[in-house]
Amino acid sequence: MPVSFLAVDYRLKVAAYYGILIFLGLFLRPLIEKFALDELYHAVTRAPFRRMMEREAARREVEFRHKQHNKRYRYMRYLSKELPPKW
């Protein structure tokens, strides 16, 4: 019959919990610092955000160029007032 985790003695659970806390506190942080895992994590998570911001900036630049083009060429459909009458 399989032993359930709920059937394990409470003292054993507490010992396992404290063992995990000690492992995380004493051994995990030096490993993270040694292998620079925190810097790798930030670099990996920053890349998609940076690409998203670059796409948004490119889209805004294209919209700005379209608006500038429209401003410049919108009035080319009309005759200039400098032209002689009945041109």
C-alpha positions in Angstrom: 0.0 0.0 0.0 1.5 3.4 -1.0 2.4 5.8 1.8 0.6 9.1 1.4 2.4 12.4 2.2 -0.5 13.1 4.6 0.3 10.0 6.5 3.9 11.1 7.2 4.7 12.2 10.7 4.3 15.9 11.4 7.9 16.1 12.8 9.3 14.7 9.6 7.4 17.3 7.5 8.8 20.1 9.7 12.3 18.7 9.4 11.9 18.4 5.6 10.5 22.0 5.5 13.5 23.3 7.5 15.9 21.3 5.4 14.5 22.9 2.3 14.7 26.4 3.8 18.3 25.8 4.9 19.2 24.5 1.4 17.6 27.5 -0.2 19.2 30.0 2.2 22.7 28.6 2.3 23.4 26.9 -1.0 21.1 28.3 -3.6 22.1 31.9 -3.4 25.8 31.3 -3.8 25.0 29.1 -6.8 22.9 31.8 -8.3 25.6 34.4 -7.7 28.4 32.1 -9.0 26.7 31.2 -12.3 25.1 34.7 -12.6 21.7 33.1 -13.1 19.9 36.3 -11.9 21.6 38.3 -14.7 20.8 35.7 -17.2 17.2 35.7 -16.0 16.9 39.5 -16.4 18.6 39.4 -19.8 16.2 36.7 -21.1 13.1 38.4 -19.7 14.2 41.8 -20.9 14.7 40.7 -24.5 11.0 40.2 -25.4 10.1 43.5 -23.7 12.9 45.3 -25.7 11.7 43.8 -29.0 8.1 44.9 -28.2 9.2 48.4 -27.4 11.3 48.5 -30.6 8.3 47.4 -32.7 6.1 50.0 -31.0 8.7 52.7 -31.7 9.0 51.7 -35.3 5.2 51.7 -35.7 5.0 55.2 -34.2 7.8 56.4 -36.5 5.9 55.1 -39.5 2.7 56.7 -38.4 4.5 60.0 -37.9 6.1 59.8 -41.3 2.6 59.1 -42.9 1.2 62.1 -41.1 4.0 64.4 -42.2 3.6 63.2 -45.8 -0.2 63.8 -45.6 0.3 67.3 -44.3 2.8 68.1 -47.1 0.8 66.6 -50.0 -2.8 67.2 -48.8 -3.0 70.6 -50.4 -1.4 69.6 -53.7 -4.9 68.7 -55.0 -5.9 72.4 -54.9 -4.7 75.1 -57.2 -2.3 77.5 -55.7 -3.4 81.1 -55.2 -0.2 82.2 -56.9 -1.4 80.8 -60.3 -3.1 83.2 -62.7 -6.9 83.1 -63.0 -8.4 80.3 -65.2 -5.1 78.4 -65.2 
